């Protein structure tokens, strides 16, 4: 275990920040806190699940492609998955030109039964690598509707009249 959990305290299940027992919500992640005992159980379950995985792929395994890209990026993805106890297979992308003018692409494949776990790992890695955990992304899906009276900027959340084609707060242009 990387972290020691005190059963008397509370912890964030996402960032593992430690809180006094009377605190209910994580200040950073805005999620409900778990007791130290619950965190110990959660970590134990994750470790048990990881230990039960078979790291050997067989020809009978139903495989699904999860990402295509340059060799080095796909190798890094395989290392990330391996650290989480998920085996993967990298195969040459036969749809690339093969003329040598563009680099070789690989396709990373995993067992169909492990796709959900892989998607969670990739989402966590995306958030970590882009520093999105430090940003409010609640407005990311906002759409600039010219028929509406006001718009919400998907970049910063500023509300402004649709008569302006540019967000007055961050400068994002909608024209």
N, C-alpha and C positions, 0 to 999 in steps of 0.2 A: 504494500500500500504506500502510495506517495505521500499521503497526508494523514495525520493523526486527528481523529475526530473525538471531541469531548462529548459524551452523552448528555451533559448538562447544558450545552450551548446549542445554538441553531446555526445552520449553514445553508448557503444558496446551492441548489442542485446544479446550477449552470456554471457559476464562477468559483464556487467553493469558499466564498468569503464567509468569515465567521462573525456571528452576532450574539448579543446577549439573549437569554431565553425568552424575554418578553417581546422582542421584536418579531414581527410577523412577515414582513415583505423585504426582499433584497432591494437596497437603495439603487444599485447599478442596473440590475436585470428586471426589476419590478415583478418578480415571481415569488410565490409563496415559499417560505423557508421550511427546511426539514430539520428535525432534531438530529443530534449527533448519532443516536442509535439508528435512525432511519437512513442516514448517510452511510453508516457502516454497512447496513444491510444492502443498500443500493450498490455500493462499490463491490461488495461480495458477490452479488448477483451478476454484475458485469464481468467480474474476473472469472466466475464459474462458467458463464456463457462463452467467454473467450477461450478458456481451457478445454471446453468440450468440442470446439470446432476442429474439424479435420483439415490440416493444412495441405493435404495431398489431393490434387484434382484427378479425377478419373474420366475415361472416355464416356462413361454413363451419366456424368453430371450434366444437367441442363444449364447451359451457359448463356449469358446475355451480355451484349456490348454496352459499356457504360460511358466510354469516352474515346475519342480519336484525336491524335495529335502527334507532335514531334517526339522523337525517341526519348530525349532527356526528360521531357515533361511527363511522359507516360511511365518512365522508370521511377521518377519521383512519386508518382501516384501509387505505383506498386509498393514502394517502400512504406508510404503512409498506410496503405491497407494492411500490409504485413505487420506493422507495429500494432495494429488493432486486431490482429489474429484472423485476417480474412485473406485467403489465397486468391491470386489472380493470374490471368494468363495474358500475355502480350503477343499479339499476332500482327504480321505485316498487313497493311491496308493494301489490298490488291487493286483498289480503284485509283490509286495515285498513278502518275504518268509513267514512272519507272524509267525515265530517260536520263535521270541524273541532274536535271535542271532544278528540281525541287527536292527538298530533303525527304527522306523516308518517313512515312507516318506509321504509327502503330495503333492498334485498337486494343484497349484493355477490356477484358471480359472477366466476369465473376459468376458464381453460381446464382441461379435464379432465386434460390431460397435465401440468399444473403443480400439481395438488392436493397431492401429497406434499411438495413444496417449501413450499407455503403452510402446510400443517399444521405443519411444522418451525418456520417463522417465527412462527406464532401461538403455538406452545408456548414458544419462546424469549421472546417478548414477554410472555406470561402470567407466566413465571417472573421476568422482569425487573421487571414492573410490580407484582407482589405480593410481591416480595422473598423468594420461596420458596428462592432459592439459599442463603439464610442459615439455612434450617431443615431439620431431618431429617424427611423425609416418608416414611420407610420403613414407618411404622406407619399410614399414612393409610387403608389398606384394611382395617384390623382391624375385626372385628365383635364386639359384645358378645353372647356366647352364655351364657344363664343356665344351660344344662345343663352347661357346663364348670366346672371347679374354679376356674380363674383366667381373668382377662380382660386383654387388652392395650389400653390407652387409645389410640384412633386419633389423638388430639390430641398427646399427649406421650410415649407409649411406656411409661408406667408399668404394671407388672404388679401386679394387686391381685385379691383374692378376689371372686367374683361375688356374694357375700352383701352386698357394699356396692354400692348403686346409683349411687355417685358416685366419680369418680377422686379418690383422696386427694392426688394431686400437683397437678393443675390445676383440679379442681372440676367437670369435665365430668359432666353428669348423664345417666344411662341409664334412669331410671325413666319 
